[in-house]
Amino acid sequence: MAALDKFEARGSTVGGEGIRVACKLTAAVAGTAQLLRRNPYIEDFDFDRAIDIANDAKGKDEFGYRAEFVQLLRLAKVADKQKPLDQTGAK
């Protein structure tokens, strides 16, 4: 058995397809964090790509958290195109 065929965390074992799904979701979350930070080194990654990866990584979504993450990505994509608020006179 290859090293990444099975992964155990907190007493539950994830194997095969579960690892692929978990890694993809992790990549979508990490990439989104970099987009939100406006990391200048992110070149070929955008909200559309994060949405595609997250959709592909939904897997078993017992509580709907992954679907909700995709919805948040869609909202972030729209918000990212908006003009920032002018806070020069804010107290």
C-alpha positions in Angstrom: 0.0 0.0 0.0 1.4 3.4 -1.0 2.0 6.0 1.7 -0.9 8.2 0.5 -3.4 5.4 0.0 -4.7 5.8 3.6 -4.7 8.6 6.1 -5.8 8.4 9.7 -6.7 11.4 11.8 -8.6 11.5 15.2 -9.5 7.9 15.0 -11.1 8.0 11.5 -9.5 6.7 8.4 -9.7 8.3 5.0 -8.4 6.4 2.0 -8.2 6.6 -1.8 -10.8 9.0 -3.2 -11.3 10.7 0.2 -7.7 11.8 0.2 -8.0 13.3 -3.3 -11.1 15.2 -2.3 -9.6 16.4 0.9 -6.4 17.6 -0.8 -8.4 19.4 -3.5 -10.6 21.2 -1.0 -7.5 22.2 1.0 -6.0 23.6 -2.1 -9.1 25.6 -2.8 -9.2 27.0 0.7 -5.5 27.9 0.8 -5.7 29.5 -2.7 -8.7 31.5 -1.6 -6.8 32.8 1.4 -4.1 34.0 -0.9 -6.6 35.7 -3.1 -8.3 37.5 -0.1 -4.8 38.7 1.0 -4.2 39.9 -2.5 -1.0 38.0 -2.7 1.0 39.4 -5.6 2.6 36.0 -6.3 -0.7 34.4 -7.3 -0.8 34.5 -11.1 -2.8 31.6 -12.5 -5.4 31.4 -9.7 -8.6 33.3 -9.4 -12.0 32.9 -7.8 -13.4 30.9 -10.8 -10.6 28.4 -10.4 -11.2 28.1 -6.7 -14.9 27.5 -7.3 -14.1 24.8 -9.9 -11.7 23.0 -7.5 -14.1 23.3 -4.6 -17.0 22.0 -6.7 -14.9 19.0 -7.7 -14.0 18.4 -4.1 -17.4 18.4 -2.6 -17.4 14.6 -2.0 -19.5 13.5 1.0 -20.8 16.8 2.4 -22.9 15.5 5.3 -23.5 19.0 6.9 -23.3 21.1 3.7 -20.1 22.9 4.7 -18.4 22.4 1.4 -21.4 23.6 -0.6 -21.5 26.7 1.7 -17.9 27.3 1.0 -18.6 27.3 -2.7 -21.4 29.9 -2.1 -19.0 32.0 -0.1 -16.5 31.8 -3.0 -19.2 33.1 -5.4 -20.0 36.0 -3.1 -16.3 36.8 -2.7 -15.9 36.8 -6.5 -18.6 39.4 -6.8 -17.4 41.5 -3.8 -13.8 41.4 -5.2 -15.0 43.4 -8.3 -16.6 46.1 -6.2 -15.0 49.5 -5.5 -13.6 49.7 -2.0 -15.3 52.0 0.5 -13.8 55.4 1.0 -12.9 55.5 4.7 -10.8 58.7 4.7 -13.3 60.6 6.8 -14.3 57.7 9.1 -13.9 58.0 12.8 
